[in-house]
Amino acid sequence: MVIHTFAFRWKPGVTEEQRQRVLDSIRSLQGRIPGLEETWVGTNFSPRSHGYELGGVMKFADRAALAAYGGHPAHQELLAWLMPLILPMEVDFEA
């Protein structure tokens, strides 16, 4: 199993509506991408967040599933409009 973690800082001017769209869109990937077994995403409330306001965890079957996720059309569609809104950080590891 591979765990993919991510956290986002919002760029200036991102609206609440856009933030909600991000949450909804990430959650909607579940069931659409082979090998993506579980998805959790939400608004960060930790006082130790260093400015990261959204966090998430995805569980993939294996490294190959994670690699396929990167190029999957549903993920690419999300990235096309998401990347201009965020400063991301990611960590991946086997569990």
C-alpha positions in Angstrom: 0.0 0.0 0.0 1.2 3.5 -0.8 0.1 6.6 1.1 -0.1 10.0 -0.8 -0.3 13.0 1.5 -0.8 16.6 0.4 -1.3 20.0 1.9 -2.1 23.3 0.2 -1.6 26.9 0.9 -4.0 29.1 -0.9 -2.8 31.9 -3.2 -4.2 35.4 -2.5 -7.7 35.9 -3.8 -9.0 32.3 -3.6 -12.6 32.4 -2.7 -14.6 30.2 -0.3 -16.5 28.9 -3.3 -13.2 27.8 -5.0 -12.0 26.2 -1.8 -15.2 24.2 -1.5 -14.9 23.2 -5.2 -11.4 21.9 -4.4 -12.6 19.7 -1.6 -15.6 18.4 -3.6 -13.4 17.7 -6.6 -10.7 15.8 -4.7 -13.4 13.7 -3.0 -15.0 13.0 -6.4 -11.9 11.3 -7.6 -12.7 8.3 -5.4 -14.2 5.5 -7.5 -13.0 7.1 -10.8 -9.3 6.2 -10.6 -8.2 2.6 -10.5 -6.1 1.7 -7.5 -7.2 4.7 -5.5 -8.6 2.9 -2.5 -9.4 5.6 0.0 -9.5 9.4 0.1 -9.6 11.9 3.0 -9.4 15.6 2.6 -10.4 18.6 4.7 -9.7 22.0 6.1 -6.7 22.1 8.4 -7.3 23.4 11.9 -3.9 22.7 13.4 -2.1 25.7 14.9 1.2 24.1 13.7 0.2 24.1 10.0 2.8 26.7 8.8 0.1 28.2 6.7 -1.2 25.0 5.0 -4.9 25.4 5.1 -6.1 22.2 3.4 -4.8 18.6 3.9 -5.4 15.2 2.5 -4.5 11.6 2.4 -5.0 9.0 -0.3 -4.4 5.3 -0.1 -3.3 3.6 -3.3 -2.9 -0.1 -3.9 0.8 0.2 -4.8 3.4 2.5 -6.5 2.1 1.7 -9.9 -1.4 2.8 -9.0 0.0 6.1 -7.6 2.1 6.6 -10.8 -1.0 6.0 -13.0 -3.0 8.5 -10.9 -0.6 11.3 -11.9 -1.5 11.0 -15.5 -5.1 9.9 -15.2 -7.5 12.3 -17.2 -9.6 13.0 -14.1 -6.6 14.1 -12.1 -5.2 16.1 -15.0 -8.5 17.9 -15.4 -8.4 18.8 -11.7 -4.8 20.0 -11.9 -5.6 22.3 -14.8 -7.7 24.7 -12.7 -6.3 23.8 -9.3 -2.6 24.6 -9.7 -3.1 28.4 -10.2 -4.9 28.5 -6.8 -2.4 26.7 -4.5 1.1 26.3 -3.2 1.2 22.5 -2.7 3.4 20.1 -0.6 3.3 16.4 -1.1 4.7 13.3 0.7 4.4 9.7 -0.5 5.4 6.6 1.3 4.8 2.9 1.5 2.9 1.6 4.5 
